Structures are given as structure tokens and as C-alpha cells.
Amino acid sequence: LYLLGLRALAQVSHRQLLSRSPGAPGPRDFSASRAREYLDNITAIGPRTVGSPENEVLAVNYLLEQIRGIERESTDAHKISVDIQRPTGSFSIDFLGGFTSYYANITNVVVKLEPRSGAEHAVLSNCHFDSVPNTPGASDDAVSCAVMLEILNTLSKSSESLQHAVIFLFNGAEENILQASHGFITQHEWAKSIRAFINLEAAGVGGKELVFQTGPENPWLVQAYVVAAKHPFASVVAQEIFQSGIIPADTDFRIYRDFGNVPGIDLAFIENGYIYHTEYDTSDRIMTDSIQRAGDNILAVLKYLATSEKLAKSFEYRHGNVVFFDILGLFVLAYPARVGIIINYITAAIAFFYLSKKVLQPKPRAVHNLKKLLTAFSLTLTSWVCTLVAVLMVAVFVSIIGRALSWYTHFYVSVSLYGTAAAAKLILVHMLAKKFFYKDVNEQHLGDVFFDASLMIWSIALAALTQMGLCSAFICTLWVAFPLLTKLMIHKEFSRKGATMKFIVMYMLGMFVPYLYMLYLSWTVFEMFTPVMGRSGSEIPPDMVLAGFIVIFTMILSSYFINFIYLVKSTKTTLVTLTTVFVVTLILVCSGIFFPYSSDAANPKPKRVFLQHTSRRFHDLDGHVVKSDSGIWINGFDYNGISHITPHVPEINDTIRTPCEEQAPFCGLPWILPVHFMFRFVKNWYLPAPEISPRSPIHFKLMSKKLMPWNSVRLNFEVAGPSHMSLYVRPRAGSALSRWSLGDGMPVASLGGDYFVFYSRGLHAAPWHFWVELTAPEKHSDGIVSLAIAAHYFFGEDQKSPQLYALLERFPNWTFSSGWSCTYDLFVF
């Protein structure tokens, strides 16, 4: 209840900060109303999938029209240059298990604003105007492009000349896994002048934009944000969580960092991620205040960078990482990581000195004191382990009975279920220890010992995280420094009998800073992670993930309150209350009263389902079709699969589970991306359906076969087809894929050992030519490689068959059902 109340307080504070309405914009201020007009017009085009006329023609023409209008009204202090880039290229990436990407003739709209006399160096601002299929993509990422247009408009009308150029990249192929940014940073001539960048992204719809990645290194960039941003919201904790790979997402930040060796800042809207990448991501759901906030921040930071002396010499300032975090959105604290290391170790050393001094006095009882401290330390850790195991068992039970995600629409359910269970288990363990193990020990002494045990745990954690090089260790510093100061200030109160009101008030005041910050941080974490659980695939039980997070936060928040269990006379009332809330919530969850999804028009939280009407053909070594079938392949994008949908579409049942074709790469299924490891085959369905005949079928041809040195064979292919295709390669027994014409020439295998190539193109592109080279045994009568190609029709007349349309119409309104047609052909060579 304490966590729920303070989480609500954090949300209220967040809303208040967000709703501060700025005054009317002046001629050189960012105008949210103009940016909203841009946003409305971009989203009015509809879904903007790479290769579609909407993305390659309509969106590009609209951007060019607005840019030309801005250019006509710009002052004489600036020069504006515009370029349309349509790059072709290839690269490998370790995202989603590892794959290789190939793109042809995709579109970038590039604008350079520079002083009239020109500029040698530049800062880049990046957004993407393409969207995933079947969504208007207002937050991801049309609003960022609208913000960038208005920033360009504002800067161009200023009479103040900039010192450096500002390059605005409106990239047209980010949703195809970062292709357009790669084409720009590796091929465009302006890219050579870029010394830093700001990337505008989204993981939710509106709200505050979070700085969740910076660098690498270059602390001056964070300082630029600290100085310039008017409404800061930043966290190095978010950076380390994101870069750990826990969240199945990535941004153009990776491309500029890895392929351009350019440092930057990554920002993203994180609120209401439930409707991210769905049909509900419309412009009317993005608050004008959110646009104003983002515009004010990014305009200020860009102006700061474009007039900074450090930009021209950015490579001279690569000296380590930086610790940064905002305080309730009011301001940002930032300092070099090397300074943080010193602070952390000094804090830990002081805490260990305090503990050792207590243990050693009086000296005759040093061993006895140490034993008591280690016993309390061990008991605290034991209570945490018992709590984690017990709560995870509840999460497993809830998942097994088919009630996973009951909290998805009602977050309070997760706190009432897992939070109360965690708190009750912690109290129970220590209550039993107090009753049976510490039966005749002085209560005040026990409270003192368990406080020191918690301090010892945090001090060890502080030293360990600092040694690991994690900037997030500053959290442990808060949990060591402030409690230790509190203890030193009220040490006399600790020795008095009973937990008096004065003692409690003084204790709470001393703990105010770490507790307030941890609650603020927990709001950010849950704001990001809860919606992600609805799109993380069917492999990972989301209840176990969320329960784990809640247990961790419960352990953190309770660490310095465990001593109260020993100070107060009885905790039975608290324990009974927590247990009652837990049992009642568990009964309600098991009964199914909390439906996971919502079709509420004002605040939808839909279930994501992906359907592909697929026609498959399997060929033998002679090119003959040995097997063919057709059906609608159905994937629920969360752990529940489609168990909630079956009552509405009863033919989707256990009799049509998707079979795995063991002899084919990726089980013979047309994955658009290598996300097979996120899905269980027992939660895939393949509903029989008539064969599809696309008006623009794929053409796949072996052009030549050439014997190479060292028992190698080079196979040259030509492919022509729709704008999105997936290539799957599996060497046969005894063979090995040694080289190919893609990426850097060295094949990168995906999880499972097969090779995956993602292909996309713009509106028009020449046929795709590539070669693969395999080392093969002398005898290979059954072939040396299995190679499959899938063609995906995301838009146009081939996108949805009548059968797919009819099936989609039957899905309930609390689902977001994204469907398209595709073909799959397997060959052996």
C-alpha cells in the first residue's frame, strides 16, 4: 500500500510537471501548435511502410514541401541545403539473436542548416518518418519529425548565426531495423562533418521524453543536456537497463555509435507503451504539452551544441562515462564516472569503518559482536531469498492456470498480489526469527543490529557494482550515505525503549531522499516495463518478470525497515492484513475477474496478434516441389498466446498447432525477423486456408555455380520480389558457409545456427544479386545448402486475402490484429 500510494504521488508529480503550460511562443520560440499541424498531416497519410507510395512518395513530398517553405522564410544569417538520398547497402547486427540486413534504394530526406559562410563541423538531429505496417505511427516517430520541422523553422528564422551546422535527417527506413541511418552515416558526404547527434525515438505514446542513452563516453554531451534542457528527464539506470538487452528493442543510436563512431544522446517518449506500434498510435493521443516539452528541450540542446567550442573537438573529450539522473524532473545531477567511483569507494569505506568500529568495541566482545552482525546479515539475505522464491512460485502458479497478465490493464493487481506476498513473507521470516531465535534478546539491540546488517549489505553491493563499472551504483551510495547519516544523528534514539513517534519521524526524515528517489525510479521502470510484457513473445512468463521486479523493489524499500519488526511489540496485525489482501487478490485472479486487455476508447490496452496468410513450397535437389501447403499462421505476441481469442474463433484450437519442419531453416516458417527464440511452437497456430497468388510474385534464380579453391563452391543468385523479403540459409551436413557478398563478407549466424538475411527496398530497385560460398565435402549427393526465401506483402493489393480479411473481422475489439500475406519457398542446392 505504501508503494502504491507513493507511486501514485510520483505520477501526480509527473503530471503536474508535464502540464505546466508555457506562455505564448515568440518568433524565436518553439511552437507546439505548428508542430502539431505537421504531425496531423504526416499521420493523415496513413501507415508509411518502407517501399510503399505513402512512405516513398507522399511522406517525402510533404516533408520537401514544408522544408522548401521554411527555406523561403529563413533569414539571411543561414543557408539551407536539401538532399534526397537513396542508398543501397548491407550490414550485420547482433540485435535479435544476430542477422544481416540488406537494403536497396531506400529514402532519406537530409537538410543542412549552416551559417551563410558555411561550417566545417555539424551536429545531427535524427527522426524517422516510416512506420510499421497497419499503424499511423504518430509517436513512433512522426511526432519527432514534426518537432524537427518546427525546430528547423525556428532556427532558420533567427537572426543569430550558428557556429556549426545542424543536419536534420528525416530517415525513411528505421523500422526496417535501422537501415536508413546506416545508409546515411556510411555513404552520405555530409556524414563526415558530424561530431555529435541527437536521436528522437519512442517506446510509448507521448508523456515526457527520457534520455536513456548517451555517449559512448563524451561526458560533455550530458553536460550540454544538463545545461540546456528546460524540462530534464534522464537516467543512467535506463541506459544500463536498455544496453543490457533486456528490452527487445534498438534505435539508430547503435548505428551512429558503431558504424559512424559518433557520440550522441538518445531520447524517447515512454508513457503509455500499451498502444506503441498499434492502430491506436494516433496524433490526437499525444498531448500538446508533450510536444512543447520535447521541442523546448531539443531546440535548446541543439542550439547549445551548434554554438559549442567542444563540438569541433569532440574526440578530444572522450574521457570516460558519466553518472546522470534527474531529480523529479526539476534538474539533473551529472558527474564523471571516475568521480563517481571515488565517491562510491569513499562512502563504502566510511560505512565499513563505522561497522568495524562498532564490532570491535568493546574489544573483549568483538567476536561475539561480529557473530551477531553476520547472523543478522545472513538472516536478512535468507529472508530475501525465501521471499523471491515464494513470490515466483505464486507467479508460476498464476501462469500455469492461464491467468498471466491479469495486471496488464490493472497495475494495482500486481502490487496487491505480488507486493503484499513479498512484504508478508519478509515480515513472517523475521517474526519467526524474533520469536524463536531471538527470544530473550533486547529489542532495541536487535533493531540496531539489523540496521547495521542492512547497511553492510548495501555497502557490499556498492563496492561490487562500482567494481563492475556500473554507473547505477550511485543508487547504492544513496542507500549507504543517508541511512548512515540518519543513524549517527539519532543514535541516542536507537538505544531508547520502544519505537517512539519522535524516533519514527526523525528516522523517516533521514530516509526521505533515498526513498523518494527510489519510488520515482520505480515509477519510471514500471512505466517502461509493464507495457513491454505485452509484446515480449510467448517464451518468457511475464508474471515472473514483473513479480521479480516487485520483489526487488520491495526488498530495497524494506531494507531499512526490517529493524522495526524487532523494535515493535507485534507485527501480527500487519501480517494478517497483508496476507488477507494477498489471498483475496489471488482468489480474484484465479477466478478470471481481471481481464488482461482493454478496448476502452480513451485508454486501450490491446492484445497483439500477428497473422500471415502463407503459401509454402518445398523443393528437392532437382527443383521439384515435394511438399506444399497454405494456411494462416497465427502468433499471439504475449505469453497467453491466443487462449482468450479461441472462444471468439473456435477453429483456432489445439488441432492446428504449427508443425516444425525440422529439415528447413527456422522450422520452415516465414519469420520477418529472427525472433523465433521469443515464441513457443506450442503457442503458434496454422489454420488451413486456400493458396494465395500474389500479383507481384517472387522470382528466385540460381545464376551460376562456380568451383573455388579449397573445396569451396560459390552460388550466385538473383531475386526480385516485393519490398520486404527474408532469406534463410542452412548449410547441409558436412558443409559450412564461409563467405558471402553481404555485410562485411563474414556470415553471422542467428540463434540456433541458421543464417538470416532481412531485405527491404524502396519504391523501385534493381533485382537483388548476392552470392554465398560454402566449403563442401567431396561427396554431397543430397546437396550442400538449404536456402529459403519468404516474400512479405505489407501493403497494396496483395496485402490481405479475402480469407484473412474475414478472419480479422472476427477478432474481438480488444485485440490489435496485424495481418499480411506472404509466400515461402525452400530450395536445396
N, C-alpha and C positions, 0 to 999 in steps of 0.2 A: 504493500500500500504506500509505503514511504517512497519507493522507487517510482510508482505510478504517479503520485502527486507531484513529485519534483520533475518528472519527465513532462508532465502537463505544464508545469511552471516554465520549463525551458522552451516548450513550444509556444507558450504565450509570449515570452520574451522575444522569441524568434519572429513571431507575427508582428509584434509591435515595432521591432526594428525594420521589418520589411515594409510595413505600412506607412512609414514616415514619408509623407508626400513632399517632394521638393517643390520649390517655388516655380513659377512660370519660367521656361527656359529663355535665356537671352540669345542673341545672334550667334554667340560662340559656344553655347551650351548644347549638350546632347538633348535631343527632343525625342521622347518616347513615343509621342503621337505620330511623328513621321516614321519612326522605326516600325510602329505597329502597322502603318499603311503598307510599308514594304512587306512585312510578314504576311498580312492578309492576301496580298497579291501573289506572293510566291506560293502559299499553300492553296490558293484558288486554282492553281494549275493542276493540282491533284498529286497522286503518287509520282515520284520522279525517279524511276528505276534506271540505272545505267543502261544505255542503249536505246531507251525509249524516246520518242519525239518530245515527250513532256520534259525530259531531262536534257537532252542534247540540243533541242531547238527552242522550245517555249521558255524554259527557265533561263537559258543562255541569252536569248534575245531580250528578255525582261531585264536581266542584270545589265546588259550592254546599254539598253535604253536609259536606265537610271544613271549609270556611270557617265554616259555622254551628257545627260542633263546637268549632272553635278560639275562636270568639266566646263561646261559653258558658263556656269555661275561662279567659278573659282576666281580667287583674286590673283593679281599679278605676282604675288610672292611665291607662287607654287607652279610647278609643271606636272601635269598628269599624263602618264603614258599607259596605254591599254594593249594587252596582248591576249590572243586566244591560242592556247597551247593544246595540241592533241598528240600526246606522247604514246609511244609503244615501248614496252619493256618487260622485265621479268626479275623476280627476286624470291628468295626463300625466307621463311619466317618461322620461329619456333612457337608461335601462338597456336592454340587449339591442337596441341599434340604435334605440331610441325607439318608444314606443307609448303608448296611452291606456288607462286602466283604469276600469271601471265596476263598482260593487258594490251589492248590494241586500239589506238585511235580514240582514247577517252578524252574528256574535255576539262580544261582548266581555264578560268577567266582570271587573268592576272592584271592588277592595277598598281602602278608605282606613283606615289606622291612624293615629290622631292623639291628641294629649293630650286629656284629658277636657274641657278648656276650649276645645278647638278650635285650629286653626292656620291662619295665612294663607298660608304657603308649604309646598311639598311637593317631595319627591324621588320620582321614578318608577322602579319596577323592572318590567321588561318581559320576558315569555316568550310563546311561542305553543304552544297545545295541539293545533292541527291538524297534519296530516301530509300528505305527498304520497301518491298512491294506491299501494296494494299494499305498504305498509311500516308496521310498528308505530311508527316514529318515536321510538324510545327516546331517542337522543341529540339528535335534531332534531324536537321540542325538549321532549319530555316530562320529561326529567331536569331541565331548567331550571325547569319549572313545579313539579316535586316539590321542588326546592331552595327555590323561592319560598314554597311552602306551609309548609315547615318553618321558614323564616326568619320568616314571619308568626306561626307558632305560638310560636317562641322570643321574639320581640319582645313579643307580646301577654301573655306570662306574666311579663315583667319588671316589677318594682315601680318601676323608674326611668322617669320620664316623658320623652318625647322633646320637643325644642323645636319641631320641624317635623313635618308629616305625611309618612307614607310611603304612596304609592299603588302597589298591586300590580295590574298589568294582565295578566290571562291572556287574551291575544288569540287569536281563533279563526279568523283568515284571514291568516296571514303567507305561507304557501306560495303563495297566490294573488297573489304579488308585492306584499306589504306593504299589503294593503288595510285590515285591521282597525286597524293603528296609525294610518293616515290618518284613518279614521272617528273614532278616539278623539281624536287631537290637534287635529283641526279642528272637532269637534262636541260633545264632552263638556264639561260645565260645570266639572268638576274639572281639566281640562287647563289652565285659565287660571292655576292656582296652582303649576304645575310649574316649577321653576327649574333642575333638572338630572335626568339619568336614567342608569340602568344597564341596558344591553340584554344579555340572555343568549342566546347563539346556539351553533351547532355547525357545523363544517366537517369533523368527524370523530367518532369514537365514543370518548368518554372521554379519559383522559390528563389533561394539565394544561390549564387554560383560559387562553388567551392574550389579553391586552389588545392588540388590533390596530387600534383606532381610538379617538381621544379628541377632545374639543373640539366644534366648532371653537374655536380659541383657548382661553381659560379655563384657564391653567396650574394654577390652584388645584385643579382636578379631578384632575389627575395627581398633584399633591402629596398629595391626600386618599388616593389609592390607595397611594402610596409609604408614607405614614404608617400606614395602617390594615391593608393586606393582609398576612396572615400568611405566605402562600406565593406571593410575587410572580412573575409571568411576563409580561413586557411588552416591546414593541419598536416603536419609531417606524419602523424599517425595514419591519416588517409593515404598518404603517399606510400608508406611502407606496407600497408594492407593491400593496396592496388598492385604494387610491383611484386608482391609475393605470389600473384597468380590466383588468389582465392576467388576473385571476381572474374567470371568468364567474359572479359571484355578488354578492348585495347583501343588506342587512339593514334592519331597522326603524330603525337609526341614521340612515339617509338621510332617512326621513320626519320624524323628530323634529327633525333639523337643518334640513331645507329648508322644511318646512311649519309647524313649531312654533317655529322659531328658538330651540331649547333645546339647550344643550350637554350632552354625555354621555360615557359610557365604553362601548365595545363589547367584549364578551368572547366567546370561542368555544373549544370543545374542538376540537383539531386532530389528535389521534392517530388513526391507522387510518381515514383517509378513504376507503379502498377500499370500505367497506360503508355509507358515508353514503348515504342515500336508497335503500336496498335492503331486501329482506326480512330481511336479517341484522342490521339495526339493532334488536336486542332488548335488553331490560333486563339480562339476565344477562351481557352483554358489557361493561357499564360497571362498573368496579371501585368497590367501596365507598369506597376511599381517594380516588378521583377526586371522588366526591360530597362527601366530607368536606372535601376541599381547597376545592372550589368554594363550599360552604356557609360555611366559615370565612372565606374571603376576602370574599364578597359581604355576609354579615352584618356583618362588621367595617366595610366601606366604607359600607354603608347607615347604620349607627349613627353613624359619623363624620359623614356628610353631614347626617343628621337632627338633629344637635346642633351643627352648624357655623354660626357667625355669617355666614360668607360666602355661604351658600345664599340667604339672604334678599336679598342684594345682588349676586347672581351677575353681573348685567350690568355692574356696576362693575369687574369683574375680567377683562374681555375685553381683554387686552393682549398679543396675540401668541401664537405657538405654543410648544411645549415639546419639548425633546430628552429622550427617556427610553429606557432599556434596562435589563434586569435582568442581573445577574452570576451566571450558573449557577443561577438561581432562588433565590439567597440573599438578595439585596436589589436595589433599583432605584436607579439613578442618574438624576436628573432635574434639569434646569435650563432656564431660559427660552431660547428660540431666539435672542433678541438677545444673550444672554450667550455662547451657542454661536458666534455669528457673530464676536464679538470674539476668543474663544479660537482659532477656526479661522484668522482672518486673522493673529493674532499668531504662531501656530505656523508658518503658511506663510511669514510674513515672516522669522522666525528661520532657517528652512530655506534660503530664498533668500539670506539674508545669509551663511550658512555656505558655500553653494555659490559665491557670488560672491567671497568671500574666498579660497577655495581656487583659483579660476580666476585671480584677479589676482595670486597670489603664486607664483613671483617675477614682477614686472611685465614683464620682457623676454619672458617665455614665456606671457603672458596669452592672446594669440591662439591660440597652439598648444594651451594647456590647454583653452580654450573649444571648439576644434575637436574635441579628443579626447572631451570631455564630450558634445557634440552628436552625435558619431558613435556613441558608446555608447548615447545616448538613442534615436537613430534605429534602431540595430540591435535594441534591446530591443523597440521598437514593431513593427518589421518581424517579429521572431520571434513576437510575439503575433498579428499579422495572419495570418502563414503558418500558425500553429497553429490558429487559428479556422477558416480556410478548409479546411485539411486534415481536421480532425475533422468539420466539417459535410459535407464530401464523403463521408466514411465513413457519416455518418448518412443522407445522401440515398441512398447505395447500399443500405444496410440497408432503408430504406423502400421503395425501388423493387422489391427482390426479395421483398417481402412478409414481412419479419421484424421489422417495427416492434413496439415494446413488449416485446421479448424480456426486458427487465429489469423488467417491471411486477411480477412476483412475486419476482424475484431481483435486488434492487437492486445487489448486488455485481457483476453482469454489466455494468451501465452504467459502473462505476468501472474494471473490468478492460478494457472495450472503449474507452471514450472518455477516461477518465482517463489510462490508460497511453499512448494515442496522443498526447494533449496533452503529457504530460511528455516523451515520446520526441522529439516534433517540436521542442519548445523546446530540449532538450539538443542535438539534431542541428544546428540552426541556429547555436547558439553554438559548438559544437565545430568546425564548418566555418570559422566566423569566426576562431576561435583558431588553427586550423591554417594557413589561407591568408592571412587579412587581418592578423592579429596575430602573424605567425610569429616575429619576433625581439624582441617586446616583453616586458618584465619581467612575470612572472606576478602578483607582489604589486601592482604598479602597476595592472595590468588589473583585478584584483579590487577595488581601491579605486575606480577609475573607474566600474565597473559598479554598485557600491553607490551612488555618487553619482547615477548615471543613474536608478536606481530611486527614490531619494529625490526627484529632480527630477520624475519622473512623478507620484508621489503628491502632491507639493506643488502641482503644476499642477491635478491632479484636486481637491484640497482647495479651492483658490481657486475653481475653476469650479463645483463643486457648491454651495459656500457662496453664490456669486453667483446661482445658480439658485434659492436659497431652500430647498434640501433639508435637512431636519434630519438625514438619514442621512449627511451629510458628516462627522459625528463619527467614522465608521469611518476616513476618510482621516486625521483628526487622530491616531488611534492609530498608523496606519501611517507617520506622519511623526515624531511625537514620540518614540516608544520606539526605533525604529531609530537616530534621530539621537543620542539619549542613549547608546545602546549604542556607536555609533561613537566618540563623544567619550571614553567611558570606556576603550575598548580600542584607541585609535588606534595605540598602540605595537605592539600585536599584529599589526595590519594590515601593518605595514612589515617584519615578520619573514618569513623564508623558509618557505614551506610552510604548510599549514593544520594546525597542531598541535592536539592534543587539548585543551589548555588554551584555545586560541583558540576552538575549536568549542563547548566547554562554556559559555564566557563569552558567546559570540555567541547561543547558543540561549537562555540565561537572559535576556539582554536582549530577545529577541524573544518571550518567553513570553506576555506579556499580549495583544498583538495576534493572535498565532497561536491562542491558546486561545479568545479571543472569536470570531475568525472561524470556527473549527471549530464552536463552539457555535451561531453564527448559521447556518452552513451546514446543520447538522442540522435547525434549525427550518424553513429554506427548503425543503429536500428533503422533510421530513415533510409539508409543506403541498402542495408542487407535484407530487410523484410521483403520488399518487392522482388529482389533478385531471386529469392527462394521459389517464386512462381515461374521462373524461366531458366532454371538450372538443370533441367533434364530429369529423367526418371531414375537415375542411378543413386544419387545421394539423398538420403532421407532428410527432408528439410526440418522436421521436428527435432532431430538430433542436433542439427547445426544450431538452430535457434535456442534449444534448451541448453546447449553448451555455452553459448554467448551469455544467456541469462545467469547460468551458474557462475561463470567467470565474474560478471559484474556483481553478483550477489556476494561472492567471496571477497571481492575488492572492497565493496561498500560496507561489509560487515567486519572487516579485519580488525578494526579498532573499536568495535562494539562487542566483540566476544567477551572482553573482560567484564562487561555489565552483567553477563549471565552469572558470573561469580560474585558480583557485588550486590545484586538484588536478592531479596529473600526467596522469591519464587518466580519461575517463568512458565508455570503451568497454564495460566490464562492465555498468554501469548501463543504458546504451543497449541493449545486446543483451538484457538481462533484460526491460526494458520492451517491447521490440519482440516478443520471444518470447511474453510474456503477451498482448499485443495480437493477434498473428497467431493464436494458439491460440483465443482467445476469439472472434475474428471467424469462424474456421472453424466453431466450435461453434454460433455464432449462425446462420450461413448454413445449417447442417445442420438447424436447427429443433429442436435438443435442448432449448432453453429455451422451454418453452411459456408464453405470456404470462399465462395465467389459472390460478386455483386453486379447487378445490372443497373444500379442506381444511376440515373442520367447525370446527376450532379457530381457523383464521385464513384465511377465504375471501377471495379476490380475484377477484370475478366480472367477467365481461364484461357490459356493459349493452346490452340490446336493447329497443327500443320498437316495439310492433306496434299498428296501428289498423285494425280491420275497418271499412272505409269504403264508404258508398254515395254516389255523386255524381250530381248532376243539373245540367245546364247549360241555362238558359232564354234565349230570344231576347227581343227588344224587345216582342213580343206576348204573352209569358208561356208560349210553347210550349216543351216540352222538346226540344232539338235534339240532345242527347247525354246518355247516362247510362252509368254503369259501376259495378262493385262489385269490391272486392278488399281484400286485407290489405296495408296499407302498412307496410313494414319499414325501420327505421332502426337501424343499429349506432351506438352513441354514442361510438365511438372511431375512430381512423384506419384500423383494419383492416376497417371495415365488418362484413361477416359472412362473410369468407373462411374463418374457422375453423369456421363453422357449416354451410357448404354440404355437407361430407361426411355430416353427420347429417340434413340436409333437402335432398336433391339437387334438388328442384324450384325452390329459390331459386337461380337462376343468371342468367347474363347475358341470357337471353332475356326476362326480365321486369323489366328496368331501368325505373325510374319515368320516364314522359314528362313534360315540362313543357308545360302548356297556356299558351302564350305570351299569349293574349288575356285570361287571367284573372289577377287579383291573386295574388301569391305562388304562381304556377305552378298554380293550381287545386288546391292541396293543403291539407288541414285542419290547419295548424300550430296547436298550442295556444298557443304563444308565438312571437314573431317571431325565431326562432333559425335561419332559413333560411340565413343567411350562414355558419353554422358547419358546414354539411353540403354535400357534393358530390352532385350528382344521379347521378353515375356510381356512387355508393355508396348509392343508395336502390333499393328493390325494391317492386314492386306485383304481388302474387300474386293472380291471379283467384280470386274467391270469390262465393258466392251473395249476393244482395241482402239487407240486413238491414231489419227492420221494427220499430223501437223501439215499445214500448208507450206511451211518452210522446214522441210525435214533436214536432218543432219547428213552430211556427206563425209565419210571417213575412208581414206585410201592409203594403202602402203605404196609409196612412190618408188622405193628402191631398197635393196638389201645388199650390203657390202661387207666382205670379209676384211677384218682389220688385224693388225699384228697381235700376238699374244692371245690367240684363240678368242678374239673378240668379234662380235657381229654388230654392225650399225644398221638400224632400221630407220628409214626416213618416211615420215607421214605427212599427209595434208588433210586438214579438217576445215569444213565450212559448215556453219550452223547458226543458231540463234546467239543472242548477246551473252548468254551465260551457259557455260559448259563445265563439266567436271571430268577430269581424266584420272583413271585409277590404273596403277601398274603393279603387277606381282611377278617377279622372276620365278620361273618353274624350278623344280628340284634340280640342284646342281649348278644352276645359273646364278649370276649376280649382276645387278645393274651397276655399272662402273662410272659411266659418264652420260650426260645428256646436254642438249642445247639450251636448257632452261636455267634460270638463276645464275649462279657463278660456275655452273658446269658440274658441280658435285651434287649428286642426288641426296635429298634429305627425306628419310623415311618417317612416316607418321607412326603414332602409337599402334602397335600390332604388327608392324613390319612392312605393310604395304606403302606404296608411294601415291601421294595425292597432289594433283595439279588443278588449281582453280583458274578458269579462263573467263575473261569478260572483254567486251569490245564496245566501242561507241556505236553511233548510228550506222556507219559504214566502215568496213575494214576488209583488207585482202584476206584470202584463206590463210589459216594458221599452219605454218610449216614448222616442224620440230623433228629432232632425231633422238633416239636412245641407243646407247651402246652397252652390250652385255657380254660378259665373259661366259662361255658356254662349254659344256663337256663335248668330247668328240662325237659321242652318240647322243642325239636328242630327238628321237623319233616322235616324242609326244610334245615337241615344241620347247622353246626356251623362255617364253614370256606370255603371260595372260595380260591383256590390255583391254580396258573397258572405257567407254565414253558415254556420258549422260548429257542430254540436252535439256535445258530448263527454259520453259516459256513463261516468263513473269509478267508479260503484258501483251496487249494486242489480241487479235482474233484467235490465236492459238492458246491463250492462257487457260481458259476453263472450258471443259467439255460440258455438254448438257447434263450428263450424269453427275459431274462434280458440282455444277450449279444446284441441281436438285438435292444433293446430299447436304450441301452447305445451308440450304434453306431450312433444313430440318433441325439444325443445331440450335440449342436454346440461346436466348439473348444474353446470357451471362458468359458467353464464350467469345473469344476473338479467333475466328477461323480463317487462316490464310491458306489459300489453295492455288495450285497451278498445275499445268500438265508437263510431263517430261517423258523422254524415251531413254532406254538403256540398252547398249549393245556391247557384248563381250566377244572378244576375238582372241585366238591363240596363234602365235607366230613362231 
